[in-house]
Amino acid sequence: KQEVTQIPAALSVPEGENLVLNCSFTDSAIYNLQWFRQDPGKGLTSLLLIQSSQREQTSGRLNASLDKSSGRSTLYIAASQPGDSATYLCAISPSGYALNFGKGTSLLVTP
Amino acid sequence: GAGVSQSPSNKVTEKGKDVELRCDPISGHTALYWYRQSLGQGLEFLIYFQGNSAPDKSGLPSDRFSAERTGGSVSTLTIQRTQQEDSAVYLCASSSRVSGGQGEHGYTFGSGTRLTVV
C-alpha cells in the first residue's frame, strides 16, 4: 500500500506569512493527488486536485505542485489568515478512486 | 441534495450491539465511498461503490463490517457486534466519475458520523 507522509505534523505561523506544507508518497504510479482541508468536527473540503499528467494547480491563495518522479507534492499558502487554521490532508489515488491519506498537517495562523 | 448527508452525526453504542450508519450522496453522483478516521490515525478506505458494479470491499477491516447501496443512491454501513476499537469517525464521500469527480474538486465528503463504543 502507498505510504503518504506529511511534514510537518503541526505548524504555527503569524498572520500574513507565506507557508509550505509537504507531502511525500512512496510510489510514483498515481492517478491523481488531492489536498483537503478539515475543520474540527467537520468533514473534508477538497481544495485542489492534480491529475498525474499535471504539475500544479492554483486556486486563489493556494498553489499545489506535483513531482511524481520524486514522490512529492507541496501546498503553498500565500498571505496566511487566521481562517486558514485547520488540518490539511494530502491524499493520493493509485487507482482512480480509493484514496490513501496522510495523517495531515495541523495549521494554526495566529492574529 | 446540495451536499453529502450522513446520519446520525453522533452515535454511542454498547459493545456487542449492531449499528447502522447512513449516507445520502449528492444526487447524480455514481461513485460512493466510505472511510474511517480513528483518533491519531489517517483516513482509512473501507469500501467503494460505482454505479451497478460490484463494490470494492477490500478496505473492510473484518467480516463484522458490511455495506450496501440501494438504488444507486443511499448507502448504509453496518457494523455488527461492535468493539471498542470500532470507535472512530466514519466519513462518506461521493463523486461523479471514477477519476475523482467533476470540476477540479474531486470528492465531496459528508460531515461524518462519530461512533463511540462503550
Interface residues (C-beta under 8 A of the other chain):
Chain A: V4 Y31 N32 Q34 F36 G41 K42 G43 L44 T45 S46 L47 L48 L49 Q51 Q57 S59 L89 A91 S93 G96 Y97 A98 L99 N100 F101 G102 K103 G104
Chain B: V4 A31 Y33 Y35 G40 Q41 G42 L43 E44 F45 Y48 Q50 D56 G59 L91 A93 S95 V98 S99 G100 G101 E104 H105 G106 Y107 T108 F109 G110 S111 G112
